[in-house]
Amino acid sequence: MSMRAIRVLGEVDVVAAEDTRRTGLLLRHFGIENRLESYFDFNKEQKGPLLIQRLLNGESIAVVSDAGTPGISDPAFNLVRSAIEKGIQVVPVPGPAAAVTALTVSGLPTDRFVFEGFLPAKSAARRAALQALAQETRTLVFYEGPHRLEATLQDLAAVFGAERAAAVGREITKRFEHVYRGTLAALASQCASDANMTRGEIVLVVAGAPRQVDEDAAALAAAGTLKVLLQELPVSQAARIAAQLTGRGRKELYELALALQQEARASD
């Protein structure tokens, strides 16, 4: 909890909580006395308009998620969208988000990633969803229930390949935080024998698919680039610029440029 979050919770008129019991414990821990209202997935249609009306009446409301960041895989998104539509100011109060936090300690690439939330509960639907993601080259982040973790890891290994690298983050940022790393097959096997692995909130981080580089297409593209450059530049300079543009080796492109130049002369 940041000092700002504690201050905001103490200042607002209402705290809309996914679980009022857990949020009540949090508020009492920081000595905050405030009016709690439940707002969760099964009452959002009823409670959402009531909370919006209170905002329009001048009250201030803090939205608290049961765990993690409001709006990420919980119904706060609906409330935020409704508030925006009514011209109500929405202010983020940053806190830990399990998806991004687990990603940073996974040991997998973080420069490009995709968050997929929860996978389908049934195996057939889950495998179909994974099949659609099998060629995704970005790192993938999922949430999963502890009781489905083993089955999901087995499905991931079957669809993505047993040797795909992955990490399982359990109870991220909490007291019993632990990160398991390995191949999908190894993690599935460990999950079957380690009861602790299936306790608490789970984040799955999976390496993206290897990039399928079409070498012939890349070579043709490099040759095309060189042909254009050679119309205006000497061989060495054309090769240097082509290397910067294509990422290919300068020596390779210099030899290719010489061959292209000779070919052009022979055809003249």
N, C-alpha and C positions, 0 to 999 in steps of 0.2 A: 504494500500500500504506500502510495506517495503522500506527502504532506498535503498536496493539493487535493487529492481524492478525499482525504479525511475532512478537510475544510469544507469541500462541496457537500459531502454527506451531512455535515452538521448544519449547513445553511439552508438547504432546500426545504420546501414545504412537505414534499412527499418523496418517499423512496419506493419506486416500483421494482419489485424483486421477483426473480424467477422462483426462488424458494424462500419464503419469508422466515422460515425457521433458521436456515443457515445464515441469511443476511442479518437476522436479529442477533445472532451470536457475534457476528462481525461488528455490528453497531455497538453492542454492549461492551465488547472488548476495548473499543476506543472511547467509551463513555458518551456515546451519542444517543440521545433520545429523539426519536423521530417517528412519524406516522408511516407505517409500512402498508403497501398495497401489493397484492399478488398480481403478477402479469407474466403469464407463461403460454406455451403453445396452445393449450386447450381452452384458455379463456380469452385469447387475444382479440377475437371478434367482438366479444362483449365488453371487455375492459378497455380496449384501445380507444374507442370513441369517447368514453367517460374521462380517460386521462387527457385526451386532446381538449375536451371541453374545459377541464380544470386549468390547462395551460392557457387557453383563450381567456379564461377569467382572471388571469394574472398570477396564478401560482407557478412555482418552479418545481420541477420533477427531476430526480436522478434515477436513471435506469441501471439496475445492477444485475449482472448475469450470475447464475449459480456457480459457474467456474469459467475463467477466461475472460474474454472481451465481449461485451454486449454487441449483438449484431452479427457475430461470427457463429453460424450454426445455431442460432436461437432467434426467437421472434422479435427481438428489439428492432430488427430491420423494418418490420411493418409499422412500428410506432414512429420511427425516424422518418420514413417516407410520408406518413400521414402528417407529421408535424411540418415537414418541408412544404407539402401541398397547401397547408394553412398559413404559410408565411411565418412560422414559429422558428426562432433561432435554435439550432442544435449545436451544442458545444462538446467536442470529444475530451474526455479526461483519460489520457493514456494509462494503460496498465499492461500486465503480461498477457500475451496471446499465445496459447500453447502451440499453435501451428508454426508461427515464425520462430518462437523460442526453441522448439525442438529442432527445427531446420538448422539453426545456427550451431548446434552441438552434434549434429548427425555425422559430420565429416564428409557430407555429400555436397556437390556444387550448389551454391546459393545465388549465383548471378542471375539465373532464370529458373523459376519454379512455378508450379500450378497447384492451387488448393482445390481438392475435390470433395471436401466434407466427408459425410458418412456414405459408405458404399451400401447397396441394397442388402437387406438382411438374409434373403434366401440365396443359396449357392448358385443356382442357375442364372438368376438375374445379376448376381455379383460378378460371375464369370463373363457374362455378356458385357457388363459395364467395363470390366478390366480389358476385355478384348478390344474395345474401342479405344483404349488408352495404351495399348501394347507398343505402339510405335512413337509415343510421345517422348521427345528427347529432353524435355525439361524435367527437373527433379519433381517428383510427385509427393504431395502431402495429403494424408487422409486422417480422419478421426475414426475411431472404432471402439465399440463396447468391449469390455474385458472378456465377456462370455463368448464373443465371436472371434477373438483375436487369432486363436489357433487355426480355425477354419479359413479365415481370411488370408493368413500367411500361406496356407497350403494352396489356396486358389491363386494367390499372387505368384507363387513358385511355378504352378502349372501353366499359367498364362504368360507370365513375363520371362520365365526361365529360372531354374533353380539357383543359378550362380549370380543373379542380379543382386547388387549390393543394396542394403537397406539398414534402417535403424528403427527401433521401437523405443519411444519415449514414454515412460510411465510416471504419472504424478508430477509433470513438469512444473517447476518452481515451488513445489510443495515439500513437506517434510521428508517424504519417502521417495523423492525423485531418483530415478535410475534410467540410464540409457543403455540399451542392448544393441550391439552392432554386429553385422555379419552378412552372409548371403541369405536370401529368402529361405532356402532349404534349411540352413543351419538355425535360423531364427524359429522356423516352424518346429523343428525338432526340439529346440530348447524350450519352447513354449509348452510342449507336451509334457515335459518333465519338471518344469520350474513353476510351482504354483504362484510364487510372488510376481511373476511376469504378467499375470492376469488380474492384478489387483489395482483398482483405481482408474483414473482417466488415461486413455491411451491415444498417442499420436504415432502414426506410421509415416516414415519418410523413406521413399524408394527412389533409387537412381533412375534417371531417364534412359530410354533406349539408346544404344550406340548410334551415332549418326551414320546414315547410309550414304556414303560419298560416291557419286558416279564419276570415276576417274576419267573415263573417256569424255564425258561432257565437260569436266573441268579443264581437261587438256585442250579441247576445242575452243572453250571460252578464252583460255590464255592465248591460243594462237590467233584468235580473232582480235584480241586486244593488241597483240604485237603488230599485226598487219596494219592496224590503224596508226599506231605510234610510228612505225617505220616509214610511213608516208611523209613524216615531218622531222624525224629525229634520227641520229646515228644509232648503230646497233647497240652500243654499250648503254647509252642513255635510255633507249627504248626498253631494254631488258631491265634496267634498274627501276623505271617507273612501273612497268608491268608487274614486277615482283611486289611492289608496294600495293598495287591494285588487287592482285589475285592471291597473294600470300604464298605463292610458289617460289621455289629456289631461284636466285638470280643467275647462277651458273647454268641451270637447266634452261632458263628462258633466253640466256645469251646464245647458247648453242642452237636453240630453236629459232631465234631471230636470224642467225647466220644462215640456217637452212632455208628459211622463208625468203631471205634476201637473194640467195643463189637461185631459188626456184623462180622468183620474180624476174631475175635477169635472164634466165634460160627461156622464159616464155615471151620476152620482149623481142 
